[in-house]
Amino acid sequence: MLQNLTYLAETAHAEASSDLFSSLGINWQMLLFQGIAFIVLVVLLGKFVFPTLMKAVDERQAKIEEAGKAAAKAEKKAEEAEAKIEDVLKKARTEAADIVTTAKNEATQMIEKAESQAKTRSDRIVAEAHEEVQKDVLAARKTLEKDTISLVKKAAGLAVASVADDKLDAAVIKKSVEGAQR
């Protein structure tokens, strides 16, 4: 009897559970088949598809990280280049200022030298002009002296034509001129 009872309980339970699945519209055999198919699908995907996808994702992640590092390096190099450019510009400005200062100093020196040369030349020209004037004055004096002697000779010759001779006239005139120059 116990056997019968167990059998009845099992059948009742199987019918109840069978009724439960069937009342919900679920075929337990199909559910079991779909469960096994799902597990096979997950295993196949896990073995063949997911590693390929994960590899592609990892590669893409690595490329993204590499690109980020490259961008950081490029930014750092750009900052370094900008700093170098700034240093070069600063150096160039300093050199330009030095060149301008040197050019101004050289120009000032050249102007001073030119002025000095011009002053020396003008002094020389003035000295030469003074010498030339003195020579002209001396020549004019000599000419004037000759003319004066000649005129005095003629005047004295006319005045004392019968009293003295030419040698005496020249000596007297020369003595008179020398006395006048003193």
C-alpha positions in Angstrom: 0.0 0.0 0.0 2.7 2.3 0.7 3.8 1.6 -2.8 0.5 2.5 -4.1 0.4 5.6 -2.1 3.8 6.7 -3.3 2.8 5.9 -6.8 -0.3 7.9 -6.5 1.6 10.8 -4.9 4.0 10.7 -7.7 1.4 10.7 -10.4 -0.6 13.4 -8.7 2.5 15.4 -8.4 3.5 14.8 -12.0 0.0 15.7 -13.2 0.0 18.7 -11.0 3.3 19.8 -12.2 2.3 18.8 -15.7 -0.8 20.8 -15.3 1.1 23.7 -13.9 3.4 23.9 -17.0 0.6 23.2 -19.4 -1.7 25.7 -17.6 1.0 28.3 -18.2 1.4 27.2 -21.8 4.9 25.9 -21.3 6.0 22.6 -22.8 8.7 21.3 -20.4 10.3 19.2 -23.1 10.7 22.2 -25.3 11.9 24.3 -22.3 14.5 21.7 -21.6 15.6 21.7 -25.3 15.8 25.4 -25.4 17.8 25.5 -22.1 20.3 23.0 -23.6 20.4 25.0 -26.8 21.0 28.2 -24.9 23.8 26.6 -22.9 25.4 25.3 -26.1 25.0 28.7 -27.7 26.7 30.4 -24.7 29.5 27.9 -24.8 30.0 28.3 -28.5 29.9 32.1 -28.2 32.2 32.0 -25.2 34.7 29.8 -27.1 34.6 31.4 -30.6 32.9 34.8 -30.7 33.5 36.5 -27.3 37.3 36.0 -27.5 37.4 37.6 -30.9 35.1 40.5 -29.8 37.1 40.9 -26.6 40.3 40.9 -28.6 38.9 43.6 -30.9 37.7 45.6 -27.9 41.1 45.3 -26.2 42.9 46.3 -29.4 40.6 49.3 -29.8 41.1 50.2 -26.1 44.9 49.9 -26.6 44.7 52.1 -29.7 42.7 54.7 -27.8 45.2 54.7 -24.9 48.1 54.8 -27.4 46.4 57.8 -29.2 45.9 59.5 -25.8 49.6 59.0 -24.9 50.6 60.2 -28.4 48.4 63.2 -28.0 49.9 63.9 -24.6 53.4 63.6 -26.0 52.5 65.8 -29.0 51.1 68.4 -26.6 54.2 68.2 -24.4 56.5 68.5 -27.5 54.4 71.5 -28.7 54.8 73.2 -25.3 58.6 72.5 -25.5 58.7 73.8 -29.0 56.8 76.9 -28.0 59.2 77.4 -25.1 62.2 76.9 -27.5 60.6 79.4 -29.9 60.1 81.9 -27.2 63.8 81.5 -26.1 65.0 81.9 -29.7 62.8 85.0 -30.1 64.1 86.4 -26.9 67.6 85.7 -28.0 67.0 87.2 -31.4 65.5 90.3 -29.8 68.5 90.7 -27.6 70.9 90.2 -30.5 68.8 92.7 -32.5 69.0 95.2 -29.7 72.8 94.6 -29.5 73.2 95.0 -33.2 71.1 98.3 -33.2 73.2 99.6 -30.3 76.4 98.6 -32.0 75.2 100.2 -35.2 74.3 103.4 -33.4 77.7 103.5 -31.7 79.5 102.9 -35.0 77.4 105.5 -36.7 78.2 108.0 -33.9 81.9 107.2 -34.2 81.8 107.6 -37.9 80.0 110.9 -37.6 82.5 112.1 -35.0 85.4 110.9 -37.2 83.9 112.6 -40.2 83.4 115.8 -38.2 87.0 115.6 -37.0 88.3 115.0 -40.5 86.1 117.9 -41.8 87.3 120.2 -39.0 90.9 119.2 -39.7 90.4 119.7 -43.4 88.7 123.1 -42.9 91.5 124.1 -40.5 94.0 123.1 -43.1 92.1 125.0 -45.9 91.9 128.0 -43.6 95.6 127.8 -42.9 96.4 127.4 -46.6 94.1 130.4 -47.3 96.0 132.4 -44.7 99.3 131.4 -46.2 98.0 132.3 -49.6 96.7 135.6 -48.4 100.1 136.3 -46.7 101.9 135.4 -49.9 99.6 137.6 -51.9 100.0 140.5 -49.4 103.8 140.0 -49.5 103.7 139.9 -53.3 101.5 143.0 -53.3 103.9 144.8 -50.9 106.9 143.9 -53.1 105.0 145.2 -56.1 103.9 148.3 -54.2 107.4 148.8 -53.0 108.8 148.5 -56.5 106.1 150.8 -57.8 106.7 153.3 -55.0 110.5 153.2 -55.6 109.9 153.7 -59.3 107.6 156.7 -58.7 109.9 158.2 -56.1 112.7 157.8 -58.5 110.9 159.5 -61.2 109.8 162.3 -58.9 113.3 162.7 -57.4 114.8 162.5 -60.9 112.7 165.3 -62.0 113.3 167.4 -59.0 117.0 166.9 -58.9 117.7 166.1 -62.5 120.8 168.1 -62.6 122.2 167.5 -59.1 122.7 163.7 -58.7 123.3 160.6 -60.7 121.2 157.4 -60.8 123.2 155.5 -58.3 122.9 158.2 -55.7 119.1 158.4 -56.3 118.6 154.7 -55.9 120.6 154.7 -52.6 118.7 157.7 -51.2 115.3 156.2 -52.2 116.1 152.8 -50.7 117.2 154.4 -47.5 114.0 156.5 -47.3 111.8 153.4 -47.9 113.7 151.5 -45.3 113.3 154.3 -42.8 109.5 154.4 -43.6 109.1 150.7 -43.0 110.5 151.0 -39.5 
